[in-house]
Amino acid sequence: MVRSTVRVSALIALFVPVAAQAFDVQQYFAAAPLTPTNSNRIISIPQFDASVGSLEAVELSLWGHVEGSARFESLNATNRTVTMNLAARIDLKNFDGSLISSVLPITSVTDTVTGYDGVLDFAGTSGRTYSNLMANTSAPLQSFTDAATLAMFTGSGQMNFPVIGTGASTASGPGNIVYQFSTATSAWVQVTYRYALAPEPFTAGLLCIGGLLLRRRGR
């Protein structure tokens, strides 16, 4: 009887470490379409289904895109160098309004123009117009393992995140310059759930048998 118990216990020992180290991931991807800045959008991500295992970590990635046009006219009497920075801040927020992640895609153009040519047309020798400017950037990966966040992401519904694009363009150079920007943003979010798999019935049965046999050996 003792010999049989040792054999079964050894078999259980082979299975238990494998079950304890069984992990998997679920990934979801959502996009906020191109929209003029200073407008809000909502993206939705499915919650983690707790029936498949125990959620260990939530990882969130944010990518942002800005595009648009910039133009200026120098009203100065002499040559001037002007830099136009087309930019927008894109915020990913929680349902309670708290900030989760943010990006600031930006692209710059620099040019030297003559003194004012007498026509405010953002062209000629004293003005410039730049079309189809664009930039992309990504935020550092956000990883959450605290119990409150894991509980928030667990369920059978959807997580709804506001995405807010705010214009952040600037112009630099001497005074007496007229400039204008037109911008739109889009964003992409990826959520990764890292979880421990729920024990399979066969493995769970072995664990129960092992516990009973160890109790018998202890008597």
C-alpha positions as CSV (number, residue, x, y, z in Angstrom):
1,M,0.0,0.0,0.0
2,V,2.8,2.3,0.8
3,R,4.5,1.5,-2.5
4,S,1.3,2.3,-4.4
5,T,1.0,5.6,-2.6
6,V,4.5,6.7,-3.5
7,R,3.9,5.9,-7.2
8,V,0.7,8.0,-7.3
9,S,2.3,10.8,-5.5
10,A,5.2,10.8,-8.0
11,L,2.7,10.9,-10.8
12,I,0.9,13.9,-9.2
13,A,4.2,15.7,-8.8
14,L,4.8,15.5,-12.5
15,F,1.4,17.1,-13.3
16,V,1.2,19.8,-10.6
17,P,4.2,22.0,-11.7
18,V,2.8,22.1,-15.3
19,A,-0.6,23.2,-14.1
20,A,0.9,25.8,-11.8
21,Q,2.8,27.4,-14.7
22,A,0.1,27.3,-17.4
23,F,-0.5,30.9,-18.7
24,D,-2.1,32.4,-21.7
25,V,-2.9,35.8,-23.2
26,Q,-6.0,37.5,-24.8
27,Q,-5.5,40.6,-27.0
28,Y,-8.1,43.1,-28.2
29,F,-7.5,46.0,-30.6
30,A,-9.7,49.1,-31.1
31,A,-9.4,52.2,-33.2
32,A,-10.6,55.8,-32.9
33,P,-11.2,57.1,-36.4
34,L,-9.7,60.3,-37.8
35,T,-11.6,63.2,-36.3
36,P,-10.9,67.0,-36.1
37,T,-9.1,68.0,-32.9
38,N,-11.0,69.1,-29.8
39,S,-13.6,66.3,-30.2
40,N,-14.2,63.2,-28.1
41,R,-14.6,59.6,-29.2
42,I,-15.3,56.3,-27.4
43,I,-13.6,53.0,-28.0
44,S,-14.7,49.7,-26.5
45,I,-12.7,46.7,-25.3
46,P,-14.3,43.4,-24.1
47,Q,-13.7,42.6,-20.4
48,F,-11.7,39.5,-19.4
49,D,-13.8,36.4,-19.0
50,A,-12.9,34.9,-15.6
51,S,-14.2,31.5,-16.6
52,V,-11.1,30.8,-18.5
53,G,-8.7,31.5,-15.7
54,S,-7.3,34.0,-13.2
55,L,-6.3,37.5,-14.6
56,E,-2.7,38.3,-13.6
57,A,-2.0,41.5,-15.5
58,V,-3.5,44.0,-17.9
59,E,-1.2,45.6,-20.5
60,L,-2.3,48.6,-22.5
61,S,-0.6,50.2,-25.6
62,L,-1.6,53.5,-27.2
63,W,-0.6,54.8,-30.6
64,G,-1.6,58.3,-31.9
65,H,-1.7,60.0,-35.3
66,V,-2.0,63.7,-36.2
67,E,-2.4,65.2,-39.7
68,G,-3.4,68.5,-41.2
69,S,-2.1,71.7,-42.7
70,A,-0.1,74.8,-41.5
71,R,0.4,78.2,-43.1
72,F,1.9,81.5,-42.2
73,E,2.6,85.0,-43.5
74,S,5.4,87.2,-42.3
75,L,4.5,90.9,-41.9
76,N,8.1,91.8,-41.1
77,A,10.1,94.3,-43.2
78,T,13.1,91.9,-43.6
79,N,13.8,88.2,-44.0
80,R,12.6,86.0,-41.2
81,T,12.9,82.3,-40.3
82,V,9.7,80.6,-39.1
83,T,9.1,77.1,-37.7
84,M,5.7,75.6,-37.8
85,N,5.0,72.7,-35.3
86,L,1.9,70.7,-36.2
87,A,0.9,68.7,-33.1
88,A,-2.0,67.3,-31.1
89,R,-2.3,65.7,-27.7
90,I,-4.3,62.5,-27.6
91,D,-5.5,61.3,-24.2
92,L,-6.9,57.9,-23.4
93,K,-9.1,58.2,-20.3
94,N,-10.9,56.0,-17.9
95,F,-14.7,56.1,-17.5
96,D,-14.2,58.3,-14.4
97,G,-12.2,60.8,-16.3
98,S,-8.8,59.9,-15.0
99,L,-5.9,59.8,-17.5
100,I,-4.6,56.3,-18.5
101,S,-2.2,57.2,-21.2
102,S,-1.3,60.1,-23.5
103,V,0.7,60.8,-26.7
104,L,1.8,64.0,-28.5
105,P,2.5,63.3,-32.2
106,I,4.3,66.3,-33.7
107,T,6.0,67.3,-37.0
108,S,7.8,70.5,-37.8
109,V,8.7,72.5,-40.9
110,T,11.1,75.5,-41.0
111,D,11.5,78.0,-43.8
112,T,13.0,81.5,-44.4
113,V,10.9,84.1,-46.2
114,T,11.4,87.6,-47.3
115,G,9.9,90.8,-45.9
116,Y,6.2,91.2,-46.3
117,D,5.3,91.2,-50.0
118,G,2.1,93.2,-49.5
119,V,-0.4,90.3,-49.9
120,L,-1.8,88.3,-47.0
121,D,-2.2,85.0,-49.0
122,F,0.1,82.6,-47.1
123,A,2.1,82.3,-50.3
124,G,4.4,84.5,-52.4
125,T,7.8,85.4,-51.1
126,S,6.7,86.2,-47.5
127,G,4.3,83.3,-46.8
128,R,4.1,79.5,-46.9
129,T,1.4,76.9,-46.9
130,Y,2.1,73.2,-46.0
131,S,-0.4,70.6,-46.7
132,N,-0.6,66.9,-45.8
133,L,1.6,67.1,-42.8
134,M,1.4,64.1,-40.5
135,A,3.1,62.4,-37.6
136,N,2.7,59.2,-35.5
137,T,4.0,58.2,-32.1
138,S,3.3,55.7,-29.3
139,A,3.2,55.9,-25.5
140,P,5.2,53.6,-23.2
141,L,3.5,50.3,-22.4
142,Q,1.2,50.5,-19.4
143,S,1.1,47.4,-17.2
144,F,-1.4,47.0,-14.3
145,T,-1.3,44.2,-11.7
146,D,-3.2,45.8,-8.7
147,A,-6.3,44.1,-7.6
148,A,-8.6,47.1,-8.2
149,T,-7.6,47.4,-11.9
150,L,-7.8,43.6,-12.5
151,A,-11.3,43.6,-11.0
152,M,-12.4,46.5,-13.2
153,F,-11.2,44.7,-16.3
154,T,-12.9,41.4,-15.4
155,G,-16.5,40.7,-16.4
156,S,-18.8,39.9,-19.3
157,G,-19.3,43.4,-20.6
158,Q,-17.3,46.1,-22.4
159,M,-14.8,48.6,-21.2
160,N,-15.5,52.1,-22.7
161,F,-12.6,54.5,-22.9
162,P,-13.0,58.2,-24.0
163,V,-10.3,59.3,-26.5
164,I,-9.7,63.0,-26.6
165,G,-7.7,64.8,-29.3
166,T,-6.6,68.4,-28.5
167,G,-4.8,70.7,-30.8
168,A,-1.3,71.6,-29.6
169,S,0.3,73.3,-32.7
170,T,2.6,76.2,-32.3
171,A,4.7,78.6,-34.4
172,S,8.1,80.0,-33.5
173,G,10.0,82.9,-34.9
174,P,9.9,86.7,-34.7
175,G,6.8,88.8,-34.1
176,N,4.5,90.1,-36.8
177,I,3.6,86.7,-38.1
178,V,0.1,85.5,-39.0
179,Y,-0.3,81.7,-38.9
180,Q,-3.1,79.1,-39.0
181,F,-3.3,75.3,-38.3
182,S,-5.9,72.7,-39.2
183,T,-5.5,69.3,-37.5
184,A,-7.2,65.9,-37.0
185,T,-6.3,62.9,-35.0
186,S,-6.8,59.2,-34.8
187,A,-5.7,56.6,-32.3
188,W,-5.3,52.9,-31.7
189,V,-5.5,51.0,-28.5
190,Q,-4.4,47.4,-27.7
191,V,-5.3,45.7,-24.5
192,T,-3.5,42.4,-23.5
193,Y,-4.9,40.2,-20.7
194,R,-2.3,37.9,-19.2
195,Y,-3.9,35.1,-17.1
196,A,-3.3,31.8,-15.4
197,L,-5.4,29.0,-17.0
198,A,-8.1,27.4,-14.9
199,P,-7.0,23.8,-13.9
200,E,-8.5,21.1,-16.1
201,P,-10.8,18.6,-14.5
202,F,-8.2,15.8,-14.8
203,T,-5.5,17.8,-13.1
204,A,-7.9,19.0,-10.4
205,G,-8.8,15.3,-9.8
206,L,-5.2,14.4,-9.4
207,L,-4.7,17.2,-6.9
208,C,-7.7,15.9,-4.8
209,I,-6.3,12.3,-5.0
210,G,-2.9,13.5,-4.0
211,G,-4.3,15.3,-1.0
212,L,-6.2,12.2,0.2
213,L,-3.2,10.0,-0.2
214,L,-0.9,12.4,1.6
215,R,-3.4,12.4,4.5
216,R,-3.4,8.7,4.6
217,R,0.4,8.5,4.7
218,G,0.4,11.0,7.5
219,R,-1.7,8.7,9.7
